[in-house]
Amino acid sequence: MRVFDIGAKDGPQEASDRILTIPNALSLARLLVLPLIYLDLVDGRLVRAFVLLVVFAATDWLDGYLARRLDQISRVGTLLDPISDRALFLVVGFGFVLSGLLPLWALVVILIRDVAVLLVGGVLLLRGASTPAVTKIGKAATFGLMWAFPTFLLAGIVGDGAADPQPLLQGLGWLFYGVSTVLYYVSAGQYAVEVLRSSR
């Protein structure tokens, strides 16, 4: 099993057992930065939290691009990437709620979907179903939600914090949130159908 690789542009694009790759390092770095973003949010350091969130979102795209470009698609990476996304919604989401930038119900709506997918999907996988591939709708939903957070945060920075966010930016944040949440649930339905078919 190869555990280290700096990559190559040519070659097969199949998932390997490699662990120490550039995309995996980026995914791990995103996980490690989440506590810093949370602390910045609850302590009122909104500008630094915003910068870290933008970097987080940008590297989410970058690690996927590098995995394909450098032929570093790995089984570990296919797990780390969605884990870092779900961890963002959980950890940073609570930071937004505690700082007053996001109502609790908005976070709960996201988490209900993730918990349902985890529980139902886990049971079906134990019964022999195959792991579903990520859909385009699922990618679009995650992308939109990931940018909704920094948009809400920017509204607080430009305005007067959580007490009086800038209206236009806050509206844009809710637009990102609303459309992406609908797509998030649609993608959950897609995954459920695919897993059910594979379990028959």
N, C-alpha and C positions, 0 to 999 in steps of 0.2 A: 504493500500500500504506500502510495506517495503522500507525504504529509507536507511537503514544501515545494512551492513552484512559483517562479516569477512570471510565468506565462509565455505564450507564443501566439502570434496572430493567426497562424494556420493550424488546421487540425480539426478533429471531431468536436462537436459541441454537446457531448453527452456528460451527464453529471458524474463526477469522479469521487473518490474517497479522500481527495486532498483536503487538508485542514488549514495550513498556513498559507493562505493566498491573500492577495491585495483586497479583493472584494470582501472576504471574510473579516479581514482586519477592520475595514470600514464599518461593517455591520456591528462588530464588537465595540468599536469606538462610539457608535451611536448609542448603544446600550449604556456605556459608561458615562456618557454626558447627560443622560436623563436626570440623575439626582441633582446635578448642578442647575439644570433648567428649573426643576421643581423648587429648589432653595431660592433661586433668583426671583421666582414668581411670588412666593410667600413672603419674601423679605422686601419686595417692592423694587428690585433691580430689573425693571422692565426692559431697558435698552439691551442689556447683556443677554437677557432671556430671549429677546427677539433675534439677536444675532445668532445665538446658538440654535434656535429653532430653524432659522433659514438654512444654516449649515447642515442641520440634521436632514431637512427636506431635500436639499441639493445632493447630499451624499447618498440618499436613498435611490435617486436616479443613477448616480455615478457608479455605485457598486454593481448594479445590474448591467450597465453599459460595459464596464471593465471586465465583468465575468464573461460576457460574450466576445468582446474584442480580444482579450488575452487568453481565451479558451480556458477560463478558470471557473467554469460552472461546477459546483460541488454539492454533494448531498448536505453537508453542513451548512453551506450557504443558503440552500433552499429552505432550511429551518430557521437560520439566524435572521434572515431578512424579514419574514412575516412576524417573527417574535419581537423584533425591534419596533415594528410598526404598531403592534398591539400594545407593547409596553409604553409607547409614546402616548397613546390614547388614555391608558390607565393612569400612569404616573403624572404626566403633564396635565392631563384632564383634571385630576384632583387639585393640582396646583392652580389651575385656572378657576376652579370652583372656590377654593379657599381664598383666593385673591379678589374674588368678586367679578372676574372678567367673563365668567360663563355660569349660567344657572345649573343647578344640580341635575335637573330633569334632562338637559341636553346631553350631559355625560352619560346618564343612565340609559338613554335611548341607544347610544353607541355600544355600551357594555352589554346590554341585553342581547343584542345581535351576536356579539363575540362569544358570550357564554353559551348561547343556544347552539351556535355552530360547533363549539368545542365539545359540548356534551353529546349532541346528536351524532355529530361526525365521529366522535371517539367510539361510541357504541357500535356504529355501523362498521367502522374500520376493524374493530375487534371481531366482528362477525365475518370478516373476509373481504370487505369492500376495499377498493384501491383508493389511494390518495388522489383527490381531484386536482386537475391543473388550474392554475390561476387564470381567470377570465379577463377579457379586456374591460368589462364592466367593473369587475372587482378592482383592477388596477386604477381605473378612473376614479372610483369611489375613494380609495385610499389616498390617491393623489390630492383630490379635492379636500378631504378632511385634514390632510396634513398641512395644507395651505390655509385652511380656515383658521387654525390656531394662531399663526403669526399675524394674520389679518386682524383678528380680534385684538391681539396684543398691540399692533401698530395703532389701532383706533384708540387704545388707552394711552399710548405714548403721545400721539398727536393731540389728543384731547386732554382731559384732566384726570387721568387714571381711570379706574373702574367706576368711579362715581359719575363721571361725565365723559364717556368716550366720544370720539369724533363720529358724528352720525353717518356720514357717507361710508367711511371705512367699516364701521360696525355693520351697516346694511350689506356691504359687500361680503363681510365675514359670514353673515347669516345666509346669504345667497349660496356661498360655497358650502356651508354646513347643510342647508336644506336639500339642495340637489344631490350632494354627495351621500347624504344619509339615505335618501331614497334608493340610489344606486347601490349602496352598501347592502340594503336588504334584498334588492333584486339579485345581487350576486350570491347572497346566502341561499336564495332559492335555486339558483343555477347549480351551486355546489351540492345541495341536497339531492336534486334530480340526478346529477352525475354519479354521486355515491350510491344512491338507491339502485340505479341501473347496474352498476358494477358489482353490487352485492347479490344480484339474482343468479 
